[in-house]
């Protein structure tokens, strides 16, 4: 599904583009929502449940 690929691109692009060197840095990077999707930060405007619903259930 295109939407899932778009989400991956948006949230992982700083890592893939080598703007940050690893996941730890990505979680601190202010222009990526990766940390919110992983439950490390909370933004009231970021609907993580909706976004994550496209990736299946948590096990």
Phi and psi restraints in degrees (range 20) as a CNS / XPLOR table:
assign (resid 1 and name C) (resid 2 and name N)
       (resid 2 and name CA) (resid 2 and name C) 1.0 -61.4 20.0 2
assign (resid 2 and name N) (resid 2 and name CA)
       (resid 2 and name C) (resid 3 and name N) 1.0 -38.7 20.0 2
assign (resid 2 and name C) (resid 3 and name N)
       (resid 3 and name CA) (resid 3 and name C) 1.0 -59.8 20.0 2
assign (resid 3 and name N) (resid 3 and name CA)
       (resid 3 and name C) (resid 4 and name N) 1.0 -41.0 20.0 2
assign (resid 3 and name C) (resid 4 and name N)
       (resid 4 and name CA) (resid 4 and name C) 1.0 -63.2 20.0 2
assign (resid 4 and name N) (resid 4 and name CA)
       (resid 4 and name C) (resid 5 and name N) 1.0 -42.7 20.0 2
assign (resid 4 and name C) (resid 5 and name N)
       (resid 5 and name CA) (resid 5 and name C) 1.0 -64.2 20.0 2
assign (resid 5 and name N) (resid 5 and name CA)
       (resid 5 and name C) (resid 6 and name N) 1.0 -38.3 20.0 2
assign (resid 5 and name C) (resid 6 and name N)
       (resid 6 and name CA) (resid 6 and name C) 1.0 -63.1 20.0 2
assign (resid 6 and name N) (resid 6 and name CA)
       (resid 6 and name C) (resid 7 and name N) 1.0 -43.7 20.0 2
assign (resid 6 and name C) (resid 7 and name N)
       (resid 7 and name CA) (resid 7 and name C) 1.0 -60.7 20.0 2
assign (resid 7 and name N) (resid 7 and name CA)
       (resid 7 and name C) (resid 8 and name N) 1.0 -47.3 20.0 2
assign (resid 7 and name C) (resid 8 and name N)
       (resid 8 and name CA) (resid 8 and name C) 1.0 -58.8 20.0 2
assign (resid 8 and name N) (resid 8 and name CA)
       (resid 8 and name C) (resid 9 and name N) 1.0 -45.1 20.0 2
assign (resid 8 and name C) (resid 9 and name N)
       (resid 9 and name CA) (resid 9 and name C) 1.0 -60.3 20.0 2
assign (resid 9 and name N) (resid 9 and name CA)
       (resid 9 and name C) (resid 10 and name N) 1.0 -50.0 20.0 2
assign (resid 9 and name C) (resid 10 and name N)
       (resid 10 and name CA) (resid 10 and name C) 1.0 -61.2 20.0 2
assign (resid 10 and name N) (resid 10 and name CA)
       (resid 10 and name C) (resid 11 and name N) 1.0 -45.7 20.0 2
assign (resid 10 and name C) (resid 11 and name N)
       (resid 11 and name CA) (resid 11 and name C) 1.0 -85.7 20.0 2
assign (resid 11 and name N) (resid 11 and name CA)
       (resid 11 and name C) (resid 12 and name N) 1.0 -21.6 20.0 2
assign (resid 11 and name C) (resid 12 and name N)
       (resid 12 and name CA) (resid 12 and name C) 1.0 -106.9 20.0 2
assign (resid 12 and name N) (resid 12 and name CA)
       (resid 12 and name C) (resid 13 and name N) 1.0 -6.7 20.0 2
assign (resid 12 and name C) (resid 13 and name N)
       (resid 13 and name CA) (resid 13 and name C) 1.0 -57.0 20.0 2
assign (resid 13 and name N) (resid 13 and name CA)
       (resid 13 and name C) (resid 14 and name N) 1.0 -41.1 20.0 2
assign (resid 13 and name C) (resid 14 and name N)
       (resid 14 and name CA) (resid 14 and name C) 1.0 -57.8 20.0 2
assign (resid 14 and name N) (resid 14 and name CA)
       (resid 14 and name C) (resid 15 and name N) 1.0 -34.4 20.0 2
assign (resid 14 and name C) (resid 15 and name N)
       (resid 15 and name CA) (resid 15 and name C) 1.0 -73.2 20.0 2
assign (resid 15 and name N) (resid 15 and name CA)
       (resid 15 and name C) (resid 16 and name N) 1.0 -46.8 20.0 2
assign (resid 15 and name C) (resid 16 and name N)
       (resid 16 and name CA) (resid 16 and name C) 1.0 -65.2 20.0 2
assign (resid 16 and name N) (resid 16 and name CA)
       (resid 16 and name C) (resid 17 and name N) 1.0 -32.6 20.0 2
assign (resid 16 and name C) (resid 17 and name N)
       (resid 17 and name CA) (resid 17 and name C) 1.0 -86.1 20.0 2
assign (resid 17 and name N) (resid 17 and name CA)
       (resid 17 and name C) (resid 18 and name N) 1.0 1.5 20.0 2
assign (resid 17 and name C) (resid 18 and name N)
       (resid 18 and name CA) (resid 18 and name C) 1.0 63.7 20.0 2
assign (resid 18 and name N) (resid 18 and name CA)
       (resid 18 and name C) (resid 19 and name N) 1.0 29.9 20.0 2
assign (resid 18 and name C) (resid 19 and name N)
       (resid 19 and name CA) (resid 19 and name C) 1.0 -75.6 20.0 2
assign (resid 19 and name N) (resid 19 and name CA)
       (resid 19 and name C) (resid 20 and name N) 1.0 -34.2 20.0 2
assign (resid 19 and name C) (resid 20 and name N)
       (resid 20 and name CA) (resid 20 and name C) 1.0 -120.8 20.0 2
assign (resid 20 and name N) (resid 20 and name CA)
       (resid 20 and name C) (resid 21 and name N) 1.0 155.5 20.0 2
assign (resid 20 and name C) (resid 21 and name N)
       (resid 21 and name CA) (resid 21 and name C) 1.0 -93.5 20.0 2
assign (resid 21 and name N) (resid 21 and name CA)
       (resid 21 and name C) (resid 22 and name N) 1.0 -20.7 20.0 2
assign (resid 21 and name C) (resid 22 and name N)
       (resid 22 and name CA) (resid 22 and name C) 1.0 -158.2 20.0 2
assign (resid 22 and name N) (resid 22 and name CA)
       (resid 22 and name C) (resid 23 and name N) 1.0 179.0 20.0 2
assign (resid 22 and name C) (resid 23 and name N)
       (resid 23 and name CA) (resid 23 and name C) 1.0 -63.1 20.0 2
assign (resid 23 and name N) (resid 23 and name CA)
       (resid 23 and name C) (resid 24 and name N) 1.0 -36.6 20.0 2
assign (resid 23 and name C) (resid 24 and name N)
       (resid 24 and name CA) (resid 24 and name C) 1.0 -60.2 20.0 2
assign (resid 24 and name N) (resid 24 and name CA)
       (resid 24 and name C) (resid 25 and name N) 1.0 -44.8 20.0 2
assign (resid 24 and name C) (resid 25 and name N)
       (resid 25 and name CA) (resid 25 and name C) 1.0 -67.8 20.0 2
assign (resid 25 and name N) (resid 25 and name CA)
       (resid 25 and name C) (resid 26 and name N) 1.0 -37.8 20.0 2
assign (resid 25 and name C) (resid 26 and name N)
       (resid 26 and name CA) (resid 26 and name C) 1.0 -60.3 20.0 2
assign (resid 26 and name N) (resid 26 and name CA)
       (resid 26 and name C) (resid 27 and name N) 1.0 -38.9 20.0 2
assign (resid 26 and name C) (resid 27 and name N)
       (resid 27 and name CA) (resid 27 and name C) 1.0 -66.3 20.0 2
assign (resid 27 and name N) (resid 27 and name CA)
       (resid 27 and name C) (resid 28 and name N) 1.0 -21.0 20.0 2
assign (resid 27 and name C) (resid 28 and name N)
       (resid 28 and name CA) (resid 28 and name C) 1.0 -96.0 20.0 2
assign (resid 28 and name N) (resid 28 and name CA)
       (resid 28 and name C) (resid 29 and name N) 1.0 -13.5 20.0 2
assign (resid 28 and name C) (resid 29 and name N)
       (resid 29 and name CA) (resid 29 and name C) 1.0 -69.4 20.0 2
assign (resid 29 and name N) (resid 29 and name CA)
       (resid 29 and name C) (resid 30 and name N) 1.0 121.8 20.0 2
assign (resid 29 and name C) (resid 30 and name N)
       (resid 30 and name CA) (resid 30 and name C) 1.0 -72.0 20.0 2
assign (resid 30 and name N) (resid 30 and name CA)
       (resid 30 and name C) (resid 31 and name N) 1.0 -14.5 20.0 2
assign (resid 30 and name C) (resid 31 and name N)
       (resid 31 and name CA) (resid 31 and name C) 1.0 -103.7 20.0 2
assign (resid 31 and name N) (resid 31 and name CA)
       (resid 31 and name C) (resid 32 and name N) 1.0 19.1 20.0 2
assign (resid 31 and name C) (resid 32 and name N)
       (resid 32 and name CA) (resid 32 and name C) 1.0 -130.1 20.0 2
assign (resid 32 and name N) (resid 32 and name CA)
       (resid 32 and name C) (resid 33 and name N) 1.0 142.6 20.0 2
assign (resid 32 and name C) (resid 33 and name N)
       (resid 33 and name CA) (resid 33 and name C) 1.0 -93.2 20.0 2
assign (resid 33 and name N) (resid 33 and name CA)
       (resid 33 and name C) (resid 34 and name N) 1.0 11.7 20.0 2
assign (resid 33 and name C) (resid 34 and name N)
       (resid 34 and name CA) (resid 34 and name C) 1.0 -54.9 20.0 2
assign (resid 34 and name N) (resid 34 and name CA)
       (resid 34 and name C) (resid 35 and name N) 1.0 -45.1 20.0 2
assign (resid 34 and name C) (resid 35 and name N)
       (resid 35 and name CA) (resid 35 and name C) 1.0 -64.3 20.0 2
assign (resid 35 and name N) (resid 35 and name CA)
       (resid 35 and name C) (resid 36 and name N) 1.0 -33.3 20.0 2
assign (resid 35 and name C) (resid 36 and name N)
       (resid 36 and name CA) (resid 36 and name C) 1.0 -69.8 20.0 2
assign (resid 36 and name N) (resid 36 and name CA)
       (resid 36 and name C) (resid 37 and name N) 1.0 -42.2 20.0 2
assign (resid 36 and name C) (resid 37 and name N)
       (resid 37 and name CA) (resid 37 and name C) 1.0 -65.6 20.0 2
assign (resid 37 and name N) (resid 37 and name CA)
       (resid 37 and name C) (resid 38 and name N) 1.0 -30.3 20.0 2
assign (resid 37 and name C) (resid 38 and name N)
       (resid 38 and name CA) (resid 38 and name C) 1.0 -86.8 20.0 2
assign (resid 38 and name N) (resid 38 and name CA)
       (resid 38 and name C) (resid 39 and name N) 1.0 0.5 20.0 2
assign (resid 38 and name C) (resid 39 and name N)
       (resid 39 and name CA) (resid 39 and name C) 1.0 81.5 20.0 2
assign (resid 39 and name N) (resid 39 and name CA)
       (resid 39 and name C) (resid 40 and name N) 1.0 14.8 20.0 2
assign (resid 39 and name C) (resid 40 and name N)
       (resid 40 and name CA) (resid 40 and name C) 1.0 -89.4 20.0 2
assign (resid 40 and name N) (resid 40 and name CA)
       (resid 40 and name C) (resid 41 and name N) 1.0 -25.9 20.0 2
assign (resid 40 and name C) (resid 41 and name N)
       (resid 41 and name CA) (resid 41 and name C) 1.0 -133.2 20.0 2
assign (resid 41 and name N) (resid 41 and name CA)
       (resid 41 and name C) (resid 42 and name N) 1.0 156.9 20.0 2
assign (resid 41 and name C) (resid 42 and name N)
       (resid 42 and name CA) (resid 42 and name C) 1.0 -123.9 20.0 2
assign (resid 42 and name N) (resid 42 and name CA)
       (resid 42 and name C) (resid 43 and name N) 1.0 125.3 20.0 2
assign (resid 42 and name C) (resid 43 and name N)
       (resid 43 and name CA) (resid 43 and name C) 1.0 -122.5 20.0 2
assign (resid 43 and name N) (resid 43 and name CA)
       (resid 43 and name C) (resid 44 and name N) 1.0 124.2 20.0 2
assign (resid 43 and name C) (resid 44 and name N)
       (resid 44 and name CA) (resid 44 and name C) 1.0 -63.1 20.0 2
assign (resid 44 and name N) (resid 44 and name CA)
       (resid 44 and name C) (resid 45 and name N) 1.0 -25.2 20.0 2
assign (resid 44 and name C) (resid 45 and name N)
       (resid 45 and name CA) (resid 45 and name C) 1.0 -85.0 20.0 2
assign (resid 45 and name N) (resid 45 and name CA)
       (resid 45 and name C) (resid 46 and name N) 1.0 -9.5 20.0 2
assign (resid 45 and name C) (resid 46 and name N)
       (resid 46 and name CA) (resid 46 and name C) 1.0 -98.6 20.0 2
assign (resid 46 and name N) (resid 46 and name CA)
       (resid 46 and name C) (resid 47 and name N) 1.0 109.5 20.0 2
assign (resid 46 and name C) (resid 47 and name N)
       (resid 47 and name CA) (resid 47 and name C) 1.0 -85.9 20.0 2
assign (resid 47 and name N) (resid 47 and name CA)
       (resid 47 and name C) (resid 48 and name N) 1.0 79.8 20.0 2
assign (resid 47 and name C) (resid 48 and name N)
       (resid 48 and name CA) (resid 48 and name C) 1.0 -66.4 20.0 2
assign (resid 48 and name N) (resid 48 and name CA)
       (resid 48 and name C) (resid 49 and name N) 1.0 -35.4 20.0 2
assign (resid 48 and name C) (resid 49 and name N)
       (resid 49 and name CA) (resid 49 and name C) 1.0 -60.4 20.0 2
assign (resid 49 and name N) (resid 49 and name CA)
       (resid 49 and name C) (resid 50 and name N) 1.0 -43.8 20.0 2
assign (resid 49 and name C) (resid 50 and name N)
       (resid 50 and name CA) (resid 50 and name C) 1.0 -62.0 20.0 2
assign (resid 50 and name N) (resid 50 and name CA)
       (resid 50 and name C) (resid 51 and name N) 1.0 -47.7 20.0 2
assign (resid 50 and name C) (resid 51 and name N)
       (resid 51 and name CA) (resid 51 and name C) 1.0 -63.8 20.0 2
assign (resid 51 and name N) (resid 51 and name CA)
       (resid 51 and name C) (resid 52 and name N) 1.0 -47.4 20.0 2
assign (resid 51 and name C) (resid 52 and name N)
       (resid 52 and name CA) (resid 52 and name C) 1.0 -67.6 20.0 2
assign (resid 52 and name N) (resid 52 and name CA)
       (resid 52 and name C) (resid 53 and name N) 1.0 -22.2 20.0 2
assign (resid 52 and name C) (resid 53 and name N)
       (resid 53 and name CA) (resid 53 and name C) 1.0 -62.2 20.0 2
assign (resid 53 and name N) (resid 53 and name CA)
       (resid 53 and name C) (resid 54 and name N) 1.0 -22.0 20.0 2
assign (resid 53 and name C) (resid 54 and name N)
       (resid 54 and name CA) (resid 54 and name C) 1.0 -77.7 20.0 2
assign (resid 54 and name N) (resid 54 and name CA)
       (resid 54 and name C) (resid 55 and name N) 1.0 -8.2 20.0 2
assign (resid 54 and name C) (resid 55 and name N)
       (resid 55 and name CA) (resid 55 and name C) 1.0 -108.7 20.0 2
assign (resid 55 and name N) (resid 55 and name CA)
       (resid 55 and name C) (resid 56 and name N) 1.0 4.6 20.0 2
assign (resid 55 and name C) (resid 56 and name N)
       (resid 56 and name CA) (resid 56 and name C) 1.0 98.4 20.0 2
assign (resid 56 and name N) (resid 56 and name CA)
       (resid 56 and name C) (resid 57 and name N) 1.0 -174.2 20.0 2
assign (resid 56 and name C) (resid 57 and name N)
       (resid 57 and name CA) (resid 57 and name C) 1.0 -86.9 20.0 2
assign (resid 57 and name N) (resid 57 and name CA)
       (resid 57 and name C) (resid 58 and name N) 1.0 151.0 20.0 2
assign (resid 57 and name C) (resid 58 and name N)
       (resid 58 and name CA) (resid 58 and name C) 1.0 -77.4 20.0 2
assign (resid 58 and name N) (resid 58 and name CA)
       (resid 58 and name C) (resid 59 and name N) 1.0 135.0 20.0 2
